[in-house]
């Protein structure tokens, strides 16, 4: 029984580690932060936070679709990708926001975030983002 419980706990720990590695939140190096809370990430993704703490304007970029996009949107905003898209269309239509930049893949996302001051985005957990800050989620 003791061995079973140990095995069960080990599996649970691996599942948590695997979930955390599904995606990485990234920002341009001038963002002025190395950490972001889940609530802050949600506010950025929904356009409710428009500036980094150092005053730099946040430039939001999202992946066009795929499992990484679905996972980030669901985990952080508690919405489906479809609900997220409709949310942003409503924000634009009512004049409350500007549609996020859309990237086709991890490479395009990394390139955009690296060259765009204040940019924020995400990539898959196995991407090797260079030239950007990988943010720690608190």
Backbone torsions as a table, in degrees:
resi	resn	phi	psi	omega
1	UNK	NA	-41.1	-179.7
2	UNK	-62.7	-39.6	179.3
3	UNK	-65.4	-39.5	179.0
4	UNK	-62.8	-45.4	179.9
5	UNK	-63.5	-41.8	177.8
6	UNK	-61.9	-43.9	178.8
7	UNK	-64.2	-41.6	179.0
8	UNK	-63.1	-44.2	177.9
9	UNK	-64.5	-39.6	177.8
10	UNK	-63.4	-41.4	178.3
11	UNK	-64.8	-40.7	178.6
12	UNK	-63.7	-41.5	178.3
13	UNK	-63.6	-40.7	177.5
14	UNK	-65.3	-38.0	179.0
15	UNK	-64.6	-41.6	177.7
16	UNK	-64.5	-44.0	178.9
17	UNK	-63.8	-40.6	179.1
18	UNK	-65.4	-39.3	179.4
19	UNK	-63.5	-42.9	-179.7
20	UNK	-65.0	-26.9	-177.5
21	UNK	-90.4	3.5	179.8
22	UNK	-64.7	-31.2	-178.9
23	UNK	-153.9	164.9	177.0
24	UNK	-130.6	132.8	173.6
25	UNK	-86.5	134.1	-177.3
26	UNK	-129.1	154.7	178.2
27	UNK	-144.1	156.8	173.9
28	UNK	-62.4	144.3	-178.5
29	UNK	-56.1	-22.9	180.0
30	UNK	-83.1	4.4	-178.9
31	UNK	-61.9	-23.2	176.1
32	UNK	81.0	14.0	178.8
33	UNK	-146.7	152.5	176.2
34	UNK	-114.6	-6.7	-179.4
35	UNK	-131.6	157.4	176.7
36	UNK	-149.2	138.7	175.6
37	UNK	-80.5	161.2	178.5
38	UNK	-62.6	-37.6	178.9
39	UNK	-66.1	-40.4	177.8
40	UNK	-65.4	-42.2	177.3
41	UNK	-61.1	-40.7	177.4
42	UNK	-61.3	-45.4	-180.0
43	UNK	-63.5	-35.1	176.7
44	UNK	-67.7	-48.6	-178.6
45	UNK	-62.5	-29.0	-179.8
46	UNK	-96.8	4.9	176.8
47	UNK	77.1	11.2	-179.9
48	UNK	-84.5	-16.1	174.0
49	UNK	-119.1	118.2	-173.7
50	UNK	-111.6	-7.3	179.5
51	UNK	-137.0	143.9	172.2
52	UNK	-71.7	165.5	-178.1
53	UNK	-60.0	-24.4	178.9
54	UNK	-87.1	4.0	177.1
55	UNK	95.0	-7.6	178.8
56	UNK	-68.5	133.2	178.8
57	UNK	-68.2	134.4	179.1
58	UNK	-81.8	129.4	175.8
59	UNK	-110.9	102.5	-176.0
60	UNK	-78.8	133.4	173.4
61	UNK	-128.6	139.7	178.6
62	UNK	-129.9	156.2	173.7
63	UNK	-75.6	148.7	-176.8
64	UNK	-66.8	-35.0	178.0
65	UNK	-174.0	-173.6	177.7
66	UNK	107.1	173.0	-175.3
67	UNK	-64.4	-35.0	179.1
68	UNK	-66.3	-44.9	178.1
69	UNK	-59.5	-48.9	-179.3
70	UNK	-58.5	-44.3	-177.4
71	UNK	-64.8	-46.6	-179.3
72	UNK	-62.2	-50.0	-177.1
73	UNK	-62.1	-43.3	-179.9
74	UNK	-67.9	-47.3	-177.7
75	UNK	-65.0	-41.7	-171.4
76	UNK	-92.1	-41.9	-176.4
77	UNK	-101.2	-8.4	-177.4
78	UNK	59.6	33.6	176.4
79	UNK	-124.0	161.5	170.1
80	UNK	-81.5	165.5	177.7
81	UNK	-60.9	-37.6	178.5
82	UNK	-64.8	-44.5	178.0
83	UNK	-62.5	-39.6	178.8
84	UNK	-62.4	-45.4	178.3
85	UNK	-61.0	-43.9	178.7
86	UNK	-65.7	-37.9	176.9
87	UNK	-57.0	-49.0	-177.8
88	UNK	-67.8	-35.7	176.9
89	UNK	-62.6	-39.3	177.9
90	UNK	-66.9	-41.7	179.1
91	UNK	-59.2	-44.4	-179.9
92	UNK	-66.8	-47.1	-177.9
93	UNK	-59.7	-38.3	-178.3
94	UNK	-88.4	1.3	177.8
95	UNK	78.0	17.2	-177.7
96	UNK	-96.5	-2.8	-178.2
97	UNK	-167.1	170.2	176.0
98	UNK	-117.6	132.1	-177.1
99	UNK	-54.5	135.1	177.1
100	UNK	-61.8	152.6	172.7
101	UNK	-65.3	143.0	-178.9
102	UNK	-113.5	128.9	-179.3
103	UNK	-112.2	145.0	-177.0
104	UNK	-77.3	-31.7	-175.5
105	UNK	-158.0	178.3	-178.3
106	UNK	-58.5	-42.4	-178.0
107	UNK	-61.6	-43.9	178.5
108	UNK	-65.5	-39.4	178.9
109	UNK	-62.9	-47.2	-179.3
110	UNK	-61.7	-44.9	-179.9
111	UNK	-61.3	-44.5	179.9
112	UNK	-63.7	-48.5	-177.9
113	UNK	-65.2	-37.8	-179.6
114	UNK	-64.5	-36.7	-174.6
115	UNK	-96.5	-10.8	-174.2
116	UNK	-106.0	113.2	178.5
117	UNK	-56.0	132.4	177.7
118	UNK	80.2	0.7	-175.1
119	UNK	-66.2	147.0	177.6
120	UNK	-136.5	135.6	177.5
121	UNK	-160.8	-160.0	-179.4
122	UNK	-153.4	155.3	177.3
123	UNK	-139.1	169.8	179.0
124	UNK	-65.0	160.1	-177.6
125	UNK	-64.9	-25.6	-179.0
126	UNK	-97.1	4.7	175.4
127	UNK	-69.2	156.0	178.2
128	UNK	-114.5	78.4	-175.8
129	UNK	-71.3	117.9	177.3
130	UNK	-114.7	143.8	179.5
131	UNK	83.8	7.0	178.9
132	UNK	-133.2	166.2	172.7
133	UNK	-93.1	130.9	170.2
134	UNK	-89.4	117.3	-175.9
135	UNK	-82.7	138.1	173.2
136	UNK	-86.3	127.4	178.9
137	UNK	-89.3	124.1	-178.8
138	UNK	-93.9	NA	NA
